């Protein structure tokens, strides 16, 4: 006979309390933010890439009178006239959404002083043209003098399809950018990951001196915009560079310069990931290898590399993504070597061809998303390397081994510090290479094109707002998705939205914002061109890493906190304020400084969105370099470096003080 415990019971859905509904509402609000700030702009950009605007000359008819005002010849379509005089080829008939086409080229003998009259109309109800800035649509005839006809322009017709993509892939110069970007990203990844691995290995596996100093030096490239190494390389290896002979006749403007600069600014990202992978090794494996009398080289390939392989994979994909999506460095030192991110800038800013810019953005999205997807898949296969019985590896002194790695770390550090030192030198020299005396004239930004000191102040404001608002939004979102009970599908959707920004290049995000927020029909159109859209763009662009940092910190908290709080019938916001925030303060501070530094250095995510009143320091570096003011550009780049370095120092001091107060409960009474 079955016992009472064996009798199946109907599932009883737990009753949701006030806190549950509040938490879900908070999650919904932040999810809505991500939809508006990311999903909808991306959809607008994708739609734009499939939109083709063509001047349809078959949709209009024209009839020309004689000098007496009679119309002796029958009307002709513009297409028939174009076949006769060949005024416009297929490329000229392809345009953007704001395209205009004047018609006087179809009449070789046209003169605006001529007494002849022109009758004009559309052949279809949706044919649109402008006469004296007035819009006309339809098939009714209208008559114009010669002077009026010269101002008449036709509007393009919108079509949806793959025509833009066919044009892109049939244009050799544009298509070549894909190959260039992939090759540069692959070469830079191999070099950077190799250098970063041995640097991280020296820190984790040797007893060399000055490890702390080497760690600080390795992080310096994070504090500068990616344009700065390009400027330094111009001073080192440019046409009037200090070391141009070392290139043996090769030019720094192109793939060589892009690779060297990419290694510089991606090095710390790879080093951090690989250092983390090497720091969790189990000492027992090395003891076993030693007892089996395995050589150091064999131990390296059978123990160290397998243990760090996931870190190497992750570092490779991160570096690849950073290089292929970077805009600033190839813009400064790329010369005529086309890259995908620069192509977007050229299409939008140079040619005002937003549709083709959207096409290049879609092309750039493919390798970025693939790299991100593969990285996430590899990380899911990663297994814990440290168990409860593991012993943390501690390196033993070896004079020869330590000296070799000290020399290696010193060479890498000289490279990193040298790039920044050259920029500092360039910022102080009066007139390179003719007057090498030092001066602060290059810091007089108000005399240069690019935004002046106001751009630096705007960047400070952007960084502070991004740090405060971004940290609040990110941590609240992470808390709600991690601590909300049930609601599995909603939390999974939120996690997907939170992961998406990491796969979206900054140039793509910025262009998406143009299509979405610059639309007059959008009720949020009022934020376009303001500091608000810059903050939204920056927070969204760097959302994923901040979110993962917050989630990692929250996962370390025991779920018993919520259980005890619920049993005492305390509202969740009280637990959040008095327990969660103090315990998670290290992660909160790390998120804030991460957002601050990236807001100061970012170029790609904001280059399309700033206005005259919201010019930024990082964009000012780009504009001054374009204007030929390279030394002031270096000076502005160094101002960004000074600011980020000071922020890092203040962050370290504030963290120590805040943690001393907020975590006093950890100390025994």
Secondary structure, DSSP 4 states (H G I P E B T S, - for coil): ---GGGS-----PPPP-HHHHHHHHHHHHHHHHHIIIIIHHHHHHHHHHTEEEE--GGGEEEEE--TTS---S--EEHHHHHHHH----TTTTEE-TT-EEE-GGG-TT--TT---EEEEEESSTT-EEEETTEEEESS--EEEEHHHHTT-EEEPEEEESSHHHHHHHT-HHHHHHHHHHHHHHHHHHHHHHHHHHHHHHHHHH---S-HHHHHHHHHGGGGS-THHHHHHHHHHHSTT-TTGGGGTT--STTHHHHHHHHHHHHHHHHHHHHHHHHTT-BHHHHHHHHHTT--HHHHIIIIIHHHHHHHHHHHHHHHHHHHHH--HHHHHH-TT---HHHHHHIIIIIS--HHHHHHHHHHHHHHHHHHHHHHHHHHHH---S--TT--B------HHHHHHHHHHHHHHHHHHHHHHHHHHHHHHEEETTTEEEE-SGGG-GGGSTT-HHHHHHHHHHHHHHHHHHHHHHHHHHHHHHHH--S-HHHHHHHHHHHHHGGGS-HHHHHHHHHHHHT-TTSTTGGGTTSHHHHHHHHHHHTHHHHHHHHHHHHHTS-THHHHHHHHTT--HHHHIIIIIHHHTHHHHHHHHHHHHHHHHH--TTTTTT--GGG--HHHHHHHHHHTT-HHHHHHHHHHHHHHHHHHHHHHHHHHHHHHHHHTGGGS--
